[in-house]
């Protein structure tokens, strides 16, 4: 199981170099998607399979057991996922943050229904990652 060392380092206010941003993104993606698979308290295999497919498409190798264990990680005893996302998201580009919510949407829709708990979780994650509605749609805004 991952130690989530990069995620822990952002709480020390360390600035991350570009290559570390990718690793932080991978940690936050795994945490978010794994937690999403438990949002409605009915962890369907189709949701776990969706998480595994998204992770694999991002070059992250994990097993179903890894996903289930991460969903119950002791990290959540220290702080909520939203706090990790808010702090860690500050270190990530809009593109990485959008990829997290895009993957999250795929997971919560994978069993064919989206319950209110899943919708609230999606909204909480989007807010924690400080994404605007236009960014949630995947539109890149020139600044």
QUINOR-V728163 format. One record per residue. N is the residue number from 1. RES is the residue in three letters. SS is DSSP state (H for helix, E for strand, C for the rest). PSI is psi in whole degrees, 0 to 359 (* if undefined). NEAR is the number of other C-alpha atoms within 10 Angstrom. Layout:
n=N res=RES ss=SS psi=PSI near=NEAR
n=N res=RES ss=SS psi=PSI near=NEAR
This chain:
n=1 res=UNK ss=C psi=149 near=11
n=2 res=UNK ss=C psi=152 near=10
n=3 res=UNK ss=C psi=349 near=10
n=4 res=UNK ss=C psi=41 near=16
n=5 res=UNK ss=H psi=323 near=11
n=6 res=UNK ss=H psi=318 near=20
n=7 res=UNK ss=H psi=318 near=23
n=8 res=UNK ss=H psi=327 near=16
n=9 res=UNK ss=H psi=332 near=14
n=10 res=UNK ss=H psi=339 near=18
n=11 res=UNK ss=C psi=347 near=12
n=12 res=UNK ss=C psi=8 near=8
n=13 res=UNK ss=C psi=27 near=11
n=14 res=UNK ss=C psi=137 near=11
n=15 res=UNK ss=C psi=136 near=12
n=16 res=UNK ss=C psi=133 near=16
n=17 res=UNK ss=C psi=164 near=9
n=18 res=UNK ss=H psi=314 near=12
n=19 res=UNK ss=H psi=332 near=8
n=20 res=UNK ss=H psi=333 near=14
n=21 res=UNK ss=H psi=318 near=20
n=22 res=UNK ss=H psi=317 near=16
n=23 res=UNK ss=H psi=320 near=16
n=24 res=UNK ss=H psi=317 near=25
n=25 res=UNK ss=H psi=315 near=23
n=26 res=UNK ss=H psi=319 near=21
n=27 res=UNK ss=H psi=314 near=19
n=28 res=UNK ss=H psi=324 near=23
n=29 res=UNK ss=H psi=311 near=25
n=30 res=UNK ss=H psi=312 near=26
n=31 res=UNK ss=H psi=314 near=23
n=32 res=UNK ss=H psi=311 near=25
n=33 res=UNK ss=H psi=321 near=29
n=34 res=UNK ss=H psi=315 near=27
n=35 res=UNK ss=H psi=324 near=24
n=36 res=UNK ss=H psi=327 near=26
n=37 res=UNK ss=C psi=347 near=27
n=38 res=UNK ss=C psi=1 near=18
n=39 res=UNK ss=C psi=316 near=20
n=40 res=UNK ss=C psi=14 near=17
n=41 res=UNK ss=C psi=7 near=10
n=42 res=UNK ss=C psi=86 near=9
n=43 res=UNK ss=C psi=95 near=16
n=44 res=UNK ss=C psi=145 near=14
n=45 res=UNK ss=H psi=326 near=13
n=46 res=UNK ss=H psi=327 near=16
n=47 res=UNK ss=H psi=316 near=23
n=48 res=UNK ss=H psi=317 near=23
n=49 res=UNK ss=H psi=321 near=17
n=50 res=UNK ss=H psi=316 near=22
n=51 res=UNK ss=H psi=313 near=30
n=52 res=UNK ss=H psi=320 near=23
n=53 res=UNK ss=H psi=318 near=17
n=54 res=UNK ss=H psi=316 near=22
n=55 res=UNK ss=H psi=314 near=19
n=56 res=UNK ss=H psi=319 near=12
n=57 res=UNK ss=H psi=344 near=10
n=58 res=UNK ss=C psi=12 near=12
n=59 res=UNK ss=C psi=21 near=10
n=60 res=UNK ss=C psi=119 near=14
n=61 res=UNK ss=C psi=129 near=11
n=62 res=UNK ss=C psi=159 near=16
n=63 res=UNK ss=C psi=168 near=14
n=64 res=UNK ss=H psi=323 near=14
n=65 res=UNK ss=H psi=320 near=11
n=66 res=UNK ss=H psi=317 near=15
n=67 res=UNK ss=H psi=313 near=22
n=68 res=UNK ss=H psi=320 near=16
n=69 res=UNK ss=H psi=320 near=14
n=70 res=UNK ss=H psi=323 near=20
n=71 res=UNK ss=H psi=336 near=21
n=72 res=UNK ss=C psi=22 near=14
n=73 res=UNK ss=C psi=147 near=17
n=74 res=UNK ss=C psi=345 near=10
n=75 res=UNK ss=H psi=326 near=17
n=76 res=UNK ss=H psi=347 near=16
n=77 res=UNK ss=H psi=336 near=9
n=78 res=UNK ss=H psi=315 near=10
n=79 res=UNK ss=C psi=159 near=10
n=80 res=UNK ss=C psi=159 near=11
n=81 res=UNK ss=H psi=320 near=19
n=82 res=UNK ss=H psi=323 near=19
n=83 res=UNK ss=H psi=319 near=16
n=84 res=UNK ss=H psi=318 near=22
n=85 res=UNK ss=H psi=319 near=27
n=86 res=UNK ss=H psi=315 near=17
n=87 res=UNK ss=H psi=311 near=18
n=88 res=UNK ss=H psi=325 near=25
n=89 res=UNK ss=H psi=333 near=24
n=90 res=UNK ss=C psi=335 near=15
n=91 res=UNK ss=C psi=353 near=23
n=92 res=UNK ss=C psi=151 near=20
n=93 res=UNK ss=C psi=163 near=13
n=94 res=UNK ss=H psi=322 near=20
n=95 res=UNK ss=H psi=315 near=13
n=96 res=UNK ss=H psi=317 near=20
n=97 res=UNK ss=H psi=321 near=26
n=98 res=UNK ss=H psi=321 near=20
n=99 res=UNK ss=H psi=326 near=17
n=100 res=UNK ss=H psi=311 near=24
n=101 res=UNK ss=H psi=329 near=21
n=102 res=UNK ss=H psi=315 near=17
n=103 res=UNK ss=H psi=320 near=20
n=104 res=UNK ss=H psi=315 near=27
n=105 res=UNK ss=H psi=318 near=17
n=106 res=UNK ss=H psi=318 near=15
n=107 res=UNK ss=H psi=313 near=26
n=108 res=UNK ss=H psi=339 near=26
n=109 res=UNK ss=H psi=351 near=16
n=110 res=UNK ss=C psi=334 near=19
n=111 res=UNK ss=C psi=7 near=14
n=112 res=UNK ss=C psi=349 near=10
n=113 res=UNK ss=C psi=152 near=9
n=114 res=UNK ss=C psi=112 near=14
n=115 res=UNK ss=C psi=171 near=13
n=116 res=UNK ss=H psi=325 near=11
n=117 res=UNK ss=H psi=320 near=13
n=118 res=UNK ss=H psi=320 near=22
n=119 res=UNK ss=H psi=317 near=16
n=120 res=UNK ss=H psi=320 near=12
n=121 res=UNK ss=H psi=315 near=20
n=122 res=UNK ss=H psi=313 near=20
n=123 res=UNK ss=H psi=318 near=13
n=124 res=UNK ss=H psi=317 near=15
n=125 res=UNK ss=H psi=315 near=23
n=126 res=UNK ss=H psi=317 near=24
n=127 res=UNK ss=H psi=317 near=15
n=128 res=UNK ss=H psi=325 near=20
n=129 res=UNK ss=C psi=1 near=25
n=130 res=UNK ss=C psi=46 near=17
n=131 res=UNK ss=C psi=134 near=17
n=132 res=UNK ss=C psi=164 near=12
n=133 res=UNK ss=H psi=319 near=11
n=134 res=UNK ss=H psi=324 near=10
n=135 res=UNK ss=H psi=326 near=16
n=136 res=UNK ss=H psi=330 near=18
n=137 res=UNK ss=C psi=352 near=11
n=138 res=UNK ss=C psi=13 near=14
n=139 res=UNK ss=C psi=130 near=11
n=140 res=UNK ss=C psi=124 near=11
n=141 res=UNK ss=C psi=125 near=8
n=142 res=UNK ss=C psi=134 near=4
n=143 res=UNK ss=C psi=* near=3
